[in-house]
Amino acid sequence: MKHWLLNLILPIVALSIGIGLFLMKQRVVEYEKELASLRRTILADQREIHTLKADWAVLTEPSRLRHLLAQSAVQQIQVKQVVKPDEVALKPVPVPSKKPFEEIKDETPTTEETDVLP
């Protein structure tokens, strides 16, 4: 009686293990593809960062900045230009005579305004 039960269970266990190993192998292959893709992305990003650092070093070179500043119309801020907020003279803001959404008169254009020259 034990013999036929063993002959039935053993192939089922072996088949289950085989299917499990196949599925695990497929998952590992997918993970390897994803890892390779991530490594390519990281390498491309590192190259781009390297290029951007080189560009930044060129753009922020002190001699180049001095040259650009000399060419521009920007002047240095003088100490006498800096004032406290209470030293600023405030002027009253003029109030418009009309309310914003009052009726607008119907102004039809004259014939001189609508004539088109040939």
Backbone bond lengths (Angstrom), bond angles and torsions (degrees), N, CA, C in turn:
res aa  C-N    CA-C-N  psi(-1)  N-CA   C-N-CA  omega(-1)  CA-C   N-CA-C  phi
1 M - - - 1.429 - - 1.540 109.95 -
2 K 1.309 117.11 -40.05 1.446 120.92 -179.80 1.525 110.91 -69.18
3 H 1.275 116.32 -28.78 1.439 121.30 -175.05 1.538 111.66 -66.64
4 W 1.315 120.41 -45.64 1.454 123.10 -179.49 1.530 111.46 -69.82
5 L 1.356 117.05 -32.30 1.463 121.47 177.93 1.533 109.74 -66.57
6 L 1.345 115.56 -41.29 1.463 120.78 178.20 1.527 110.32 -65.56
7 N 1.330 118.04 -40.02 1.459 122.33 178.61 1.537 111.63 -66.46
8 L 1.317 118.39 -25.51 1.457 122.88 178.53 1.535 111.77 -84.12
9 I 1.311 117.06 -42.91 1.472 121.46 -174.96 1.529 111.06 -76.41
10 L 1.315 118.58 -40.12 1.458 121.94 -175.28 1.538 113.21 -60.08
11 P 1.321 120.97 -47.23 1.470 119.55 177.07 1.542 112.91 -64.52
12 I 1.334 116.51 -34.68 1.469 119.86 178.43 1.532 110.03 -65.67
13 V 1.313 118.23 -42.84 1.466 122.13 178.07 1.522 110.00 -64.97
14 A 1.346 117.30 -43.51 1.462 120.53 179.85 1.527 110.65 -63.89
15 L 1.332 117.65 -40.99 1.454 121.83 177.76 1.532 111.06 -64.94
16 S 1.314 117.20 -41.47 1.466 121.92 178.18 1.528 111.00 -63.10
17 I 1.317 116.75 -43.02 1.468 120.92 178.67 1.529 109.70 -64.33
18 G 1.331 117.58 -42.36 1.472 121.76 178.83 1.524 111.45 -61.78
19 I 1.329 117.44 -45.39 1.471 121.14 178.66 1.529 109.89 -64.25
20 G 1.324 116.42 -42.40 1.466 120.76 179.06 1.518 111.65 -61.24
21 L 1.344 116.94 -43.54 1.460 120.65 178.85 1.528 111.22 -65.90
22 F 1.345 117.58 -38.76 1.456 120.67 178.21 1.526 111.12 -63.44
23 L 1.335 116.88 -45.02 1.460 120.63 179.32 1.535 111.33 -64.90
24 M 1.328 116.00 -38.10 1.462 119.91 178.17 1.527 110.45 -65.19
25 K 1.343 116.45 -40.70 1.464 120.48 178.80 1.522 110.54 -63.31
26 Q 1.331 117.08 -41.85 1.460 120.62 178.82 1.537 111.07 -62.79
27 R 1.316 116.46 -40.05 1.461 121.02 178.34 1.529 110.68 -64.50
28 V 1.329 116.28 -40.64 1.470 120.68 178.75 1.519 110.15 -64.48
29 V 1.330 117.82 -40.13 1.463 121.23 178.32 1.528 110.12 -62.90
30 E 1.332 117.19 -42.65 1.463 120.59 177.94 1.526 110.80 -62.84
31 Y 1.329 117.10 -42.80 1.462 120.86 178.92 1.528 111.48 -64.04
32 E 1.338 116.42 -37.16 1.471 119.62 178.13 1.532 111.00 -66.13
33 K 1.334 117.09 -39.69 1.455 120.38 176.76 1.532 110.51 -63.73
34 E 1.328 116.50 -43.85 1.467 120.66 179.01 1.528 110.49 -63.54
35 L 1.334 116.80 -40.59 1.461 121.19 178.70 1.523 111.10 -63.34
36 A 1.337 116.76 -42.94 1.464 120.28 178.50 1.525 110.63 -63.41
37 S 1.321 116.96 -40.30 1.463 121.01 177.84 1.528 110.84 -63.80
38 L 1.320 116.98 -43.91 1.465 120.71 178.51 1.526 111.59 -64.08
39 R 1.314 116.51 -38.64 1.471 119.72 178.28 1.527 110.93 -64.77
40 R 1.347 117.17 -40.37 1.469 120.01 176.72 1.529 110.83 -63.53
41 T 1.327 116.74 -41.37 1.465 120.91 178.87 1.522 110.79 -63.96
42 I 1.331 116.80 -43.79 1.465 121.35 179.37 1.524 110.16 -62.84
43 L 1.319 117.28 -43.13 1.467 120.98 179.39 1.528 111.01 -62.84
44 A 1.337 117.00 -42.53 1.473 120.53 178.13 1.526 110.48 -64.19
45 D 1.333 117.16 -41.22 1.463 120.69 178.30 1.523 111.42 -65.00
46 Q 1.335 116.81 -39.72 1.463 119.95 178.57 1.529 110.84 -64.54
47 R 1.329 116.92 -39.31 1.469 120.18 176.79 1.521 110.49 -63.45
48 E 1.331 116.51 -42.82 1.457 120.37 179.61 1.529 111.13 -64.98
49 I 1.320 117.33 -40.52 1.466 121.23 177.25 1.524 110.25 -62.66
50 H 1.321 116.50 -41.82 1.466 120.66 178.41 1.534 110.29 -61.21
51 T 1.336 116.83 -44.05 1.463 121.10 178.35 1.524 111.14 -63.84
52 L 1.325 117.17 -43.29 1.458 120.74 179.79 1.526 111.88 -65.11
53 K 1.333 116.88 -37.39 1.470 119.68 176.89 1.523 110.62 -64.52
54 A 1.327 116.67 -40.16 1.466 119.96 178.22 1.527 110.31 -65.07
55 D 1.331 117.34 -43.03 1.463 120.83 177.04 1.525 110.96 -61.29
56 W 1.327 116.94 -42.56 1.461 121.26 179.97 1.527 110.51 -63.51
57 A 1.307 116.93 -40.47 1.465 120.09 179.47 1.528 110.66 -63.33
58 V 1.327 117.20 -39.18 1.460 120.57 178.88 1.529 110.28 -69.43
59 L 1.334 116.26 -44.47 1.464 119.88 -175.86 1.528 112.99 -69.05
60 T 1.312 118.03 -28.42 1.466 120.52 -177.31 1.521 112.77 -103.05
61 E 1.305 117.02 16.12 1.461 120.52 178.43 1.536 108.43 -64.69
62 P 1.335 118.17 127.79 1.469 121.20 -174.34 1.528 114.03 -56.41
63 S 1.320 118.17 -40.87 1.464 119.13 -178.86 1.526 110.86 -65.53
64 R 1.317 117.62 -37.57 1.457 121.17 177.75 1.524 110.75 -66.74
65 L 1.334 117.00 -41.74 1.459 120.71 179.48 1.526 110.92 -64.82
66 R 1.354 117.10 -39.74 1.464 120.36 178.04 1.530 109.82 -62.28
67 H 1.324 116.47 -42.18 1.462 121.43 179.33 1.531 110.56 -62.88
68 L 1.318 117.64 -44.87 1.462 121.28 178.96 1.519 111.51 -64.17
69 L 1.318 116.80 -40.06 1.452 120.94 179.18 1.526 110.69 -65.68
70 A 1.313 117.04 -38.29 1.462 120.68 178.85 1.531 110.62 -66.33
71 Q 1.321 117.52 -34.29 1.462 121.10 -179.60 1.527 112.04 -77.49
72 S 1.309 117.94 -27.78 1.465 120.30 -174.81 1.517 110.64 -81.18
73 A 1.320 115.34 168.39 1.452 121.09 179.97 1.525 111.23 -91.83
74 V 1.303 118.21 9.22 1.453 121.89 -178.13 1.526 108.70 -73.80
75 Q 1.312 115.26 133.16 1.453 119.94 177.79 1.513 108.45 -111.22
76 Q 1.303 115.06 157.56 1.452 118.95 178.35 1.519 109.20 -72.77
77 I 1.312 116.23 147.90 1.458 121.06 178.88 1.517 108.56 -77.14
78 Q 1.309 114.83 129.11 1.457 120.52 178.43 1.524 108.66 -90.31
79 V 1.307 116.23 154.21 1.462 120.69 -179.01 1.519 110.41 -63.97
80 K 1.328 118.11 -34.15 1.457 120.87 -178.78 1.535 111.93 -70.01
81 Q 1.345 118.09 -14.23 1.459 120.90 178.18 1.524 112.16 -79.27
82 V 1.307 117.92 -20.82 1.452 121.82 -176.87 1.528 108.06 -87.13
83 V 1.334 117.14 125.77 1.458 121.82 -179.76 1.521 109.54 -129.12
84 K 1.312 114.84 162.95 1.459 120.45 176.25 1.523 108.67 -82.23
85 P 1.327 117.82 155.28 1.469 119.32 -178.64 1.535 113.34 -59.62
86 D 1.328 118.29 -33.47 1.459 119.33 -178.66 1.534 112.07 -75.32
87 E 1.321 118.35 -11.57 1.465 121.77 177.96 1.523 112.54 -86.73
88 V 1.315 117.13 -9.02 1.456 121.10 -178.96 1.519 108.56 -80.90
89 A 1.324 116.85 129.36 1.458 121.05 178.76 1.521 108.91 -79.07
90 L 1.305 116.02 120.68 1.454 120.74 -179.98 1.515 109.52 -94.99
91 K 1.303 116.92 130.30 1.453 122.45 178.41 1.519 108.27 -103.38
92 P 1.342 117.33 142.95 1.471 118.63 178.48 1.532 110.17 -68.04
93 V 1.298 114.74 145.43 1.458 121.11 -179.74 1.524 108.04 -84.81
94 P 1.337 118.60 129.09 1.473 119.18 -179.45 1.524 110.67 -68.98
95 V 1.333 114.98 140.36 1.460 121.12 179.70 1.522 107.73 -93.80
96 P 1.342 118.32 130.05 1.467 119.50 179.68 1.527 110.76 -65.61
97 S 1.322 115.92 147.39 1.462 119.80 -177.56 1.521 111.90 -74.93
98 K 1.333 118.89 -30.49 1.462 122.31 -179.42 1.510 109.77 -100.56
99 K 1.311 114.55 152.04 1.450 119.30 174.46 1.527 107.75 -78.34
100 P 1.306 118.49 150.66 1.469 120.78 -171.81 1.516 115.52 -57.49
101 F 1.316 119.58 -38.17 1.454 119.69 -173.00 1.525 112.39 -115.47
102 E 1.315 117.25 34.91 1.454 119.80 175.44 1.524 109.21 -68.12
103 E 1.314 114.99 161.89 1.464 118.75 178.59 1.514 109.88 -62.65
104 I 1.291 114.34 137.98 1.459 120.23 178.21 1.515 107.44 -97.59
105 K 1.323 116.78 131.90 1.456 120.75 179.91 1.518 109.27 -63.86
106 D 1.320 114.88 144.15 1.453 120.19 178.13 1.509 108.43 -77.85
107 E 1.289 115.59 103.87 1.447 120.51 -178.76 1.523 108.23 -104.14
108 T 1.303 115.96 102.30 1.457 119.57 178.25 1.516 108.36 -82.82
109 P 1.304 118.10 136.62 1.455 120.29 -178.77 1.521 110.86 -69.06
110 T 1.283 114.29 147.69 1.466 119.31 178.07 1.521 109.47 -74.96
111 T 1.324 115.34 169.14 1.469 118.99 -179.07 1.510 111.13 -66.54
112 E 1.320 116.66 -28.75 1.460 119.60 178.78 1.521 111.31 -66.21
113 E 1.344 116.29 -35.24 1.458 120.74 -179.65 1.513 112.38 -74.99
114 T 1.331 116.72 -28.74 1.462 119.72 -176.23 1.526 113.33 -92.42
115 D 1.330 117.31 -15.52 1.465 119.33 179.42 1.501 110.57 -66.77
116 V 1.318 115.80 136.99 1.464 121.59 178.72 1.504 107.48 -108.85
117 L 1.286 115.56 131.32 1.455 119.81 178.32 1.516 110.55 -75.87
118 P 1.349 117.83 137.91 1.473 119.22 179.89 1.498 112.34 -73.16
